[in-house]
Amino acid sequence: MAKFQGGGGKPSTGAEVKNAIMTGVSWMLPFVIAGAVIMGIARIGASMYGIDNIWDASHEQAGLVIQILHKFDGFGGLALSLMLPVVAGYISFALANKPGIAPGMVGGLLASNLGTGFLGALAAGFVAGYIVRALIKYIKLPKALASAGPIFILPVGGTLLTCIVMAFVIGTPLAALNHGMESWLLSMSGTNKVLLAAVIGGMVGFDLGGPVNKAAVTTAMALLASGIYDPNTAAQVAIIIPPIGLGIATLMWAKRFPESLREAGKASTLMGLIGVSEGAIPFALSNPKIIIVNVVGSAVGASMAVGLGAVNHAPISGFYGWLAVNSWPVYVLSIACGSAIVAGGSLFVFRGAQEDATHENKKEAAAPKFKASR
């Protein structure tokens, strides 16, 4: 009779989820790196002309060089805008093969439009993958129509069902959560400024462009328009701490990270310096435990900047705006301290590719093996 071993069958749900996420991350990274580098060229070049908002549409009518830099920033932003659709599409691909790509990508694009951030894109990828897998399992076509399944029924049905779930099940609660957090933060604006800075910093570092992050940044913008600068200072510091901290960690302790994240780290550092928090997303997708470290580092850096008297009057987090901040040495020191916390904390989260493999081998060796009776 055949022998059945615990390690040789269908992968566990945890392993399947991890594999799907890592597949999405590996396909997403080229878009992140391309976008980061192109935006970096544009913003660093613009800073040499004293321009700290090269993305602003007013530069379309400027001189030739400034127009080119403005276009470059747009090109980089376009590459980054594909990040969420691609990660969702290839998570779905890992679960349902080629028929899952279109539903996953459209679901990821809808997640981006709904403002749900990378958490929404993750959800879209898994929703699409499992919906398409269910359609493959339960829809049985006559032999004459079998070829229509992968090119018509699965992409159309999978995309429609994924969008319905995202729009009416996942998107609405996340939007309500976003508005609720904005109201809560506005109600806190009269409390202790260091506590408010820590709360805003932690929220900004939590989901890196997602609804929690956006609630904090939107509230800071609203208060900035009313002449209240501390929340904006906290938000702008916190935006760049996770990508800078994790990027530095991959440079200092490269062996702690798999090859794909070492490459992501180079882009992450640059993205942090130009004020794009999404550079840390590949790390959060790879190991969600780093989110806790990001929250702590961002909260500490934000509260330190506000508590020590730094004031950022503009909604600019990139390095090209640092010297315009009141008490800018304190501001830069706060960023450095928060980034150091994230970099140091990553040592407890990422054990290294070799150590992870050894850990998995030990788990597999310890798994019970079953033999069928003759």
C-alpha positions as CSV (number, residue, x, y, z in Angstrom):
1,M,0.0,0.0,0.0
2,A,1.1,3.6,-0.5
3,K,2.7,5.5,2.4
4,F,1.4,8.8,3.5
5,Q,3.7,11.4,5.2
6,G,2.6,14.5,6.9
7,G,5.1,16.7,5.0
8,G,4.2,15.5,1.5
9,G,0.6,16.5,1.1
10,K,-1.2,19.7,0.7
11,P,0.5,22.7,2.3
12,S,-1.0,24.1,5.5
13,T,-3.1,27.2,5.4
14,G,-0.3,29.2,7.1
15,A,2.2,28.1,4.5
16,E,-0.1,28.8,1.7
17,V,-0.8,32.3,2.9
18,K,2.9,33.0,3.4
19,N,3.7,31.7,0.0
20,A,1.0,33.8,-1.6
21,I,2.2,37.0,0.2
22,M,5.8,36.4,-0.8
23,T,4.8,35.8,-4.4
24,G,3.0,39.1,-4.4
25,V,5.9,40.9,-2.8
26,S,8.5,39.5,-5.3
27,W,6.4,40.7,-8.3
28,M,5.7,44.0,-6.7
29,L,9.3,44.9,-5.9
30,P,10.4,46.0,-9.4
31,F,7.6,48.5,-9.5
32,V,8.6,49.9,-6.1
33,I,12.3,50.1,-7.0
34,A,11.6,51.7,-10.4
35,G,9.2,54.3,-9.0
36,A,11.4,55.1,-6.0
37,V,14.5,55.7,-8.1
38,I,12.7,57.8,-10.7
39,M,11.0,59.9,-8.0
40,G,14.3,60.2,-6.2
41,I,16.0,61.6,-9.3
42,A,13.2,64.1,-9.8
43,R,13.0,65.3,-6.2
44,I,16.7,65.5,-5.5
45,G,17.2,67.3,-8.8
46,A,14.4,69.8,-7.9
47,S,15.9,70.4,-4.5
48,M,19.0,71.8,-6.3
49,Y,16.8,74.5,-7.7
50,G,15.2,75.2,-4.3
51,I,11.9,73.4,-5.2
52,D,10.4,71.2,-2.6
53,N,7.1,70.4,-4.3
54,I,8.1,69.3,-7.8
55,W,4.9,67.2,-8.0
56,D,2.7,70.3,-8.0
57,A,0.9,71.0,-11.3
58,S,2.2,74.6,-11.3
59,H,5.6,73.3,-12.5
60,E,4.0,72.2,-15.8
61,Q,4.5,75.8,-17.0
62,A,8.0,76.3,-15.7
63,G,11.4,76.1,-17.5
64,L,12.4,73.1,-19.5
65,V,14.5,71.4,-16.8
66,I,11.8,71.9,-14.1
67,Q,9.2,70.5,-16.5
68,I,11.3,67.5,-17.1
69,L,11.8,66.9,-13.4
70,H,8.0,67.3,-12.8
71,K,7.4,64.7,-15.5
72,F,9.9,62.4,-13.9
73,D,8.2,62.6,-10.6
74,G,4.9,61.7,-12.3
75,F,6.5,58.7,-14.0
76,G,7.8,57.5,-10.7
77,G,4.4,58.0,-9.1
78,L,2.8,56.1,-11.9
79,A,5.1,53.1,-11.3
80,L,4.3,53.2,-7.5
81,S,0.6,53.4,-8.3
82,L,0.8,49.9,-9.8
83,M,2.2,48.5,-6.5
84,L,-1.1,47.6,-4.9
85,P,-2.8,46.1,-8.0
86,V,0.3,44.0,-8.7
87,V,0.7,42.6,-5.2
88,A,-3.0,41.7,-5.1
89,G,-2.9,40.2,-8.6
90,Y,0.0,37.9,-7.8
91,I,-1.3,36.9,-4.4
92,S,-4.4,35.8,-6.3
93,F,-2.1,34.1,-8.9
94,A,-0.4,32.1,-6.2
95,L,-3.7,30.8,-5.0
96,A,-5.6,30.3,-8.3
97,N,-2.9,30.4,-11.0
98,K,-3.4,32.5,-14.2
99,P,-7.2,32.9,-13.9
100,G,-6.7,34.7,-10.6
101,I,-4.5,37.5,-12.0
102,A,-7.2,39.8,-13.5
103,P,-9.6,39.6,-10.5
104,G,-6.7,40.2,-8.1
105,M,-5.3,43.2,-10.0
106,V,-8.7,44.8,-10.5
107,G,-9.5,44.2,-6.8
108,G,-6.1,45.7,-5.8
109,L,-6.8,48.8,-8.0
110,L,-10.2,49.1,-6.4
111,A,-8.6,48.8,-2.9
112,S,-6.3,51.7,-3.9
113,N,-9.2,53.8,-5.1
114,L,-11.1,53.1,-1.9
115,G,-8.2,54.3,0.1
116,T,-7.8,51.0,2.0
117,G,-4.0,50.9,1.5
118,F,-1.9,47.7,1.4
119,L,-4.2,46.0,3.9
120,G,-7.0,46.3,1.5
121,A,-4.8,45.1,-1.4
122,L,-3.9,42.0,0.7
123,A,-7.5,41.4,1.3
124,A,-8.3,41.8,-2.4
125,G,-5.6,39.3,-3.4
126,F,-6.9,36.6,-1.1
127,V,-10.6,37.3,-1.8
128,A,-9.9,37.1,-5.6
129,G,-7.7,34.0,-5.3
130,Y,-10.2,32.0,-3.2
131,I,-13.2,33.1,-5.2
132,V,-11.5,32.0,-8.5
133,R,-10.5,28.8,-6.8
134,A,-14.1,28.2,-5.8
135,L,-15.3,28.9,-9.3
136,I,-12.8,26.4,-10.7
137,K,-14.0,23.8,-8.2
138,Y,-17.8,24.2,-8.5
139,I,-18.5,25.3,-12.1
140,K,-18.4,22.3,-14.4
141,L,-18.8,23.1,-18.0
142,P,-19.6,20.8,-20.9
143,K,-16.6,19.7,-22.9
144,A,-17.5,21.9,-25.8
145,L,-17.4,25.0,-23.6
146,A,-14.4,24.1,-21.4
147,S,-12.1,26.5,-23.2
148,A,-14.4,29.4,-22.3
149,G,-13.7,28.9,-18.6
150,P,-10.2,30.4,-18.2
151,I,-10.7,33.2,-20.7
152,F,-14.2,34.2,-20.0
153,I,-16.1,32.8,-17.0
154,L,-13.2,32.8,-14.5
155,P,-11.9,36.4,-15.1
156,V,-15.3,37.9,-15.6
157,G,-17.0,36.1,-12.7
158,G,-14.0,36.4,-10.4
159,T,-13.5,40.1,-11.1
160,L,-17.2,40.9,-10.6
161,L,-17.4,39.0,-7.3
162,T,-14.1,40.3,-6.0
163,C,-15.2,43.9,-6.7
164,I,-18.6,43.3,-5.0
165,V,-16.9,42.0,-1.8
166,M,-14.3,44.8,-1.8
167,A,-16.9,47.6,-2.4
168,F,-19.7,46.4,-0.2
169,V,-18.1,44.2,2.5
170,I,-14.5,45.4,3.0
171,G,-14.3,48.9,1.7
172,T,-17.3,50.3,3.6
173,P,-16.1,49.3,7.1
174,L,-12.6,50.6,6.4
175,A,-14.0,53.9,5.1
176,A,-16.1,54.2,8.3
177,L,-13.0,53.4,10.4
178,N,-11.1,56.1,8.6
179,H,-13.8,58.8,9.3
180,G,-14.1,57.7,12.9
181,M,-10.4,58.0,13.5
182,E,-10.3,61.4,11.9
183,S,-13.0,62.6,14.3
184,W,-11.3,61.1,17.3
185,L,-8.0,62.8,16.5
186,L,-9.6,66.1,15.9
187,S,-11.2,65.8,19.4
188,M,-7.8,65.2,20.9
189,S,-6.3,68.4,19.4
190,G,-6.6,70.2,22.7
191,T,-4.9,67.5,24.8
192,N,-1.2,67.1,25.7
193,K,0.8,67.8,22.5
194,V,3.4,65.0,23.1
195,L,0.6,62.4,23.6
196,L,-1.1,63.6,20.5
197,A,2.1,63.4,18.5
198,A,2.8,59.9,19.8
199,V,-0.8,58.8,18.7
200,I,-0.4,60.4,15.3
201,G,3.1,59.0,14.8
202,G,1.9,55.4,15.8
203,M,-1.0,55.6,13.4
204,V,1.1,56.9,10.5
205,G,3.6,54.0,11.1
206,F,0.9,51.4,11.3
207,D,-0.3,50.7,7.8
208,L,2.0,52.9,5.6
209,G,-0.5,54.7,3.4
210,G,-3.6,52.7,4.5
211,P,-6.7,54.0,6.2
212,V,-5.2,54.4,9.6
213,N,-2.2,56.3,8.2
214,K,-4.5,58.4,6.0
215,A,-6.8,59.3,8.9
216,A,-3.8,60.6,10.9
217,V,-2.3,62.5,7.9
218,T,-5.7,64.0,6.9
219,T,-6.3,65.2,10.4
220,A,-2.9,66.8,10.5
221,M,-3.6,68.5,7.2
222,A,-6.9,69.9,8.5
223,L,-5.3,71.2,11.7
224,L,-2.4,72.7,9.7
225,A,-4.9,74.8,7.7
226,S,-6.1,76.2,11.0
227,G,-2.6,77.1,12.1
228,I,-2.0,74.1,14.4
229,Y,1.4,72.7,13.4
230,D,2.3,70.0,16.0
231,P,0.2,67.2,14.4
232,N,1.7,68.0,11.0
233,T,5.2,67.9,12.5
234,A,4.4,64.5,14.1
235,A,3.0,63.1,10.9
236,Q,5.8,64.2,8.6
237,V,8.4,62.7,11.0
238,A,6.6,59.4,11.3
239,I,6.0,59.0,7.5
240,I,9.7,58.5,6.8
241,I,10.9,56.6,9.9
242,P,9.9,53.0,8.9
243,P,11.3,53.1,5.3
244,I,14.6,54.7,6.5
245,G,14.9,52.4,9.5
246,L,14.3,49.2,7.6
247,G,16.5,50.4,4.7
248,I,19.4,51.0,7.0
249,A,18.8,47.7,8.7
250,T,19.3,45.8,5.4
251,L,22.5,47.7,4.9
252,M,23.9,47.0,8.4
253,W,22.7,43.5,8.9
254,A,22.2,42.1,5.4
255,K,22.3,38.5,6.4
256,R,19.2,39.0,8.6
257,F,17.1,39.5,5.4
258,P,16.4,37.4,2.4
259,E,17.8,38.6,-0.9
260,S,14.5,40.1,-2.1
261,L,14.2,42.3,1.0
262,R,17.9,43.4,0.7
263,E,17.0,44.8,-2.7
264,A,13.8,46.3,-1.3
265,G,15.9,47.9,1.4
266,K,17.9,50.0,-1.1
267,A,14.6,51.4,-2.5
268,S,13.2,51.8,1.0
269,T,16.0,54.1,2.2
270,L,15.6,56.3,-0.9
271,M,11.8,56.4,-0.6
272,G,12.1,57.4,3.1
273,L,14.4,60.2,2.3
274,I,12.0,61.6,-0.3
275,G,9.0,61.2,1.9
276,V,7.3,58.0,0.7
277,S,6.3,55.6,3.5
278,E,5.3,52.8,1.1
279,G,8.9,51.8,0.9
280,A,8.4,49.7,4.1
281,I,5.4,47.8,2.7
282,P,7.5,44.8,1.4
283,F,8.8,44.2,5.0
284,A,5.4,44.4,6.5
285,L,4.0,42.0,4.0
286,S,6.9,39.6,4.5
287,N,6.6,39.7,8.3
288,P,3.7,41.5,9.9
289,K,5.4,41.6,13.3
290,I,7.5,44.5,12.0
291,I,4.4,46.6,12.1
292,I,4.7,46.8,15.9
293,V,8.3,48.0,15.6
294,N,7.2,50.6,13.0
295,V,4.5,51.9,15.3
296,V,6.9,52.2,18.3
297,G,9.7,53.9,16.2
298,S,7.3,56.3,14.6
299,A,5.5,57.2,17.8
300,V,8.8,57.8,19.6
301,G,10.3,59.9,16.8
302,A,7.1,62.0,16.4
303,S,6.7,62.7,20.1
304,M,10.4,63.5,20.5
305,A,10.2,66.1,17.6
306,V,7.1,67.8,19.0
307,G,8.2,67.6,22.6
308,L,11.6,69.2,21.9
309,G,10.1,72.1,20.0
310,A,10.6,71.3,16.3
311,V,7.9,72.8,14.1
312,N,7.2,71.8,10.5
313,H,5.0,74.4,8.8
314,A,4.6,72.6,5.5
315,P,3.2,69.2,4.6
316,I,6.6,68.0,3.4
317,S,8.4,65.0,4.9
318,G,11.3,64.5,2.4
319,F,14.9,65.6,3.2
320,Y,14.6,68.6,0.9
321,G,12.3,70.3,3.5
322,W,14.2,69.5,6.7
323,L,16.3,72.7,6.8
324,A,13.1,74.8,6.6
325,V,11.8,73.3,9.9
326,N,12.1,75.4,13.0
327,S,14.8,73.7,15.3
328,W,15.7,71.4,12.4
329,P,18.6,69.7,14.3
330,V,16.1,68.4,16.8
331,Y,13.8,67.4,13.9
332,V,16.6,65.4,12.2
333,L,17.7,63.9,15.5
334,S,14.1,62.7,16.1
335,I,14.0,61.0,12.7
336,A,17.4,59.4,13.4
337,C,16.2,58.1,16.8
338,G,12.9,56.7,15.5
339,S,14.8,55.1,12.5
340,A,17.3,53.5,14.9
341,I,14.5,52.0,16.9
342,V,13.0,50.5,13.8
343,A,16.4,49.2,12.5
344,G,17.3,47.7,15.9
345,G,13.8,46.2,16.4
346,S,14.0,44.5,13.0
347,L,16.8,42.3,14.5
348,F,14.1,40.6,16.7
349,V,11.7,40.2,13.8
350,F,13.9,39.0,10.9
351,R,16.1,36.1,12.0
352,G,17.8,35.6,8.6
353,A,17.0,33.4,5.7
354,Q,19.3,30.6,6.9
355,E,17.8,30.6,10.4
356,D,14.3,30.6,9.0
357,A,15.1,27.6,6.8
358,T,16.6,25.7,9.8
359,H,13.5,26.5,11.9
360,E,11.1,25.3,9.1
361,N,13.2,22.1,8.7
362,K,13.0,21.4,12.4
363,K,9.2,21.9,12.3
364,E,8.9,19.5,9.3
365,A,11.1,16.9,11.0
366,A,9.0,17.1,14.2
367,A,5.7,16.7,12.2
368,P,4.1,13.3,12.7
369,K,4.4,10.8,9.8
370,F,1.6,8.3,9.1
371,K,1.8,5.0,7.3
372,A,-1.3,3.4,5.9
373,S,-1.9,-0.2,7.2
374,R,-1.4,-3.0,4.7
